[in-house]
Amino acid sequence: MSRLFGLIGRKMLFRLDPEDAHGLSIKALKTGVVPACLPNNDPALRVAIAGLSFPNPLGMAAGYDKNAEVPDALLRLGFGFAEVGTLTPRAQFGNPKPRVFRLVEDNAVINRLGFNNEGHDSAFRRLTERRSHAGIVGINIGSNKDSTDRVADYVAGIRKFHSLASYFTVNISSPNTPGLRDLQARESLRELLEKVLDTRDAQPGVRRPVFLKIAPDLTEASLDDIAAEIGSHSLDGLIISNTTLSRAGLKSSKSTRETGGLSGEPLFERSTIVLAKMRQRVGTDLPIIGVGGIKSTATAIAKIRAGADLVQLYTSMIFNGPGLAREIVNGMSTTLKRDNVSTIAALRDCDVDDWAAKAIPV
Ligand SMILES: Cc1cc2nc3c(=O)[nH]c(=O)nc-3n(C[C@H](O)[C@H](O)[C@H](O)COP(=O)(O)O)c2cc1C
């Protein structure tokens, strides 16, 4: 945790409702009050996947910058890439407030935001304004709650943002939009991938990678189905995982019974097991981004050793402040030097079998 954030920032922010605190942090990044804190530019941390060259493997996960207000400010905090969204075609308010809850003793959060966002048009305007800026900015797309054709909403996202996205994430794993996770079932997934990837392939210019973001609450049989289905499409990678519906093992005295998706420390084990199981199923060629409970250099490297090419975080930044990305990235360099490993990519898959042998917690 950075000193300043540890001394005053966290205390002040934690007095506020979590959503208000989030709004304030976005404002702070927008206005430039948060100083840039770029990590060492270590070539050993570069990762090349899906036709993109990432300066380091740590990204900001979707949900922090839902409306594409601060992607460049996030990159200046040391993230190697930033994912904005989830964006739906039309603006929507999401679920009634309060809808985000801190579980302080668990370093975790439960959210049931329900894809609150300003819609495609406003994000399109913001991203157009920054289009000449360097840096990898992914766009996470979803469907409106009241949509009558969910697949069409994803297709609209690809069309709208194709000229602006470094990559796309097709998010079918939020637990807060009723029915959305059903798109992970094999027949639905087939139709979705066919239409989304055909649309991507029909766009002029550069081919944009498309990643699929899945839930951590899947059975071994569902993982088999997803792996089999993606094998017959030109999908560029997986993001594993979104938040969980599980409440197993929580220590907090407050808010554990709130409905919504749980993220942060208690998600680490589950999402890493699912990641390794998926790595075993899809083989070594398909890129995977590991996300869920990363809070340190050690947990980021553990995800990579469990099968991830890249990693992302969100919740631990709420607890540890804006200096966390740089701390983790610099720690990766130190670890590589200490262990005499030439590149971060060399660590991928070292522990896949150990992680994959564990049962997905119930
Ligand atoms: C408040 C909040 C909002 C989120 N919103 C989204 C979202 O809009 N789209 C999405 O794909 N994931 C969303 N996520 C999930 C994160 O991207 C990530 O997959 C999950 O939180 C696990 O990572 P973490 O433990 O590092 O937070 C959200 C998470 C949180 C805590």
Ligand as a Chemical Component Dictionary entry (heavy atoms), coordinates in Angstrom:
data_LIG
# 
_chem_comp.id                   LIG 
_chem_comp.type                 NON-POLYMER 
_chem_comp.pdbx_formal_charge   0 
_chem_comp.three_letter_code    LIG 
# 
loop_
_chem_comp_atom.comp_id 
_chem_comp_atom.atom_id 
_chem_comp_atom.alt_atom_id 
_chem_comp_atom.type_symbol 
_chem_comp_atom.charge 
_chem_comp_atom.model_Cartn_x 
_chem_comp_atom.model_Cartn_y 
_chem_comp_atom.model_Cartn_z 
_chem_comp_atom.pdbx_ordinal 
LIG C1  C1  C 0 -17.486 -2.883  -8.600  1  
LIG C2  C2  C 0 -17.165 -3.871  -9.698  2  
LIG C3  C3  C 0 -17.702 -3.692  -10.966 3  
LIG C4  C4  C 0 -17.404 -4.597  -11.983 4  
LIG N1  N1  N 0 -17.927 -4.406  -13.238 5  
LIG C5  C5  C 0 -17.576 -5.231  -14.248 6  
LIG C6  C6  C 0 -18.036 -5.013  -15.572 7  
LIG O1  O1  O 0 -18.739 -4.042  -15.844 8  
LIG N2  N2  N 0 -17.671 -5.890  -16.530 9  
LIG C7  C7  C 0 -16.869 -6.973  -16.272 10 
LIG O2  O2  O 0 -16.550 -7.736  -17.190 11 
LIG N3  N3  N 0 -16.398 -7.198  -15.030 12 
LIG C8  C8  C 0 -16.715 -6.354  -14.026 13 
LIG N4  N4  N 0 -16.219 -6.575  -12.770 14 
LIG C9  C9  C 0 -15.391 -7.774  -12.534 15 
LIG C10 C10 C 0 -13.898 -7.473  -12.621 16 
LIG O3  O3  O 0 -13.524 -7.063  -13.909 17 
LIG C11 C11 C 0 -13.089 -8.741  -12.253 18 
LIG O4  O4  O 0 -13.351 -9.750  -13.205 19 
LIG C12 C12 C 0 -13.434 -9.259  -10.865 20 
LIG O5  O5  O 0 -13.684 -8.211  -9.969  21 
LIG C13 C13 C 0 -12.306 -10.140 -10.289 22 
LIG O6  O6  O 0 -11.114 -9.405  -10.153 23 
LIG P1  P1  P 0 -10.657 -8.729  -8.753  24 
LIG O7  O7  O 0 -10.780 -9.792  -7.703  25 
LIG O8  O8  O 0 -9.249  -8.290  -9.000  26 
LIG O9  O9  O 0 -11.569 -7.594  -8.535  27 
LIG C14 C14 C 0 -16.527 -5.687  -11.736 28 
LIG C15 C15 C 0 -15.971 -5.843  -10.454 29 
LIG C16 C16 C 0 -16.274 -4.959  -9.451  30 
LIG C17 C17 C 0 -15.646 -5.133  -8.086  31 
# 
loop_
_chem_comp_bond.comp_id 
_chem_comp_bond.atom_id_1 
_chem_comp_bond.atom_id_2 
_chem_comp_bond.value_order 
_chem_comp_bond.pdbx_ordinal 
LIG C1  C2  SING 1  
LIG C2  C3  SING 2  
LIG C2  C16 DOUB 3  
LIG C3  C4  DOUB 4  
LIG C4  N1  SING 5  
LIG C4  C14 SING 6  
LIG N1  C5  DOUB 7  
LIG C5  C6  SING 8  
LIG C5  C8  SING 9  
LIG C6  O1  DOUB 10 
LIG C6  N2  SING 11 
LIG N2  C7  SING 12 
LIG C7  O2  DOUB 13 
LIG C7  N3  SING 14 
LIG N3  C8  DOUB 15 
LIG C8  N4  SING 16 
LIG N4  C9  SING 17 
LIG N4  C14 SING 18 
LIG C9  C10 SING 19 
LIG C10 O3  SING 20 
LIG C10 C11 SING 21 
LIG C11 O4  SING 22 
LIG C11 C12 SING 23 
LIG C12 O5  SING 24 
LIG C12 C13 SING 25 
LIG C13 O6  SING 26 
LIG O6  P1  SING 27 
LIG P1  O7  DOUB 28 
LIG P1  O8  SING 29 
LIG P1  O9  SING 30 
LIG C14 C15 DOUB 31 
LIG C15 C16 SING 32 
LIG C16 C17 SING 33 
# 
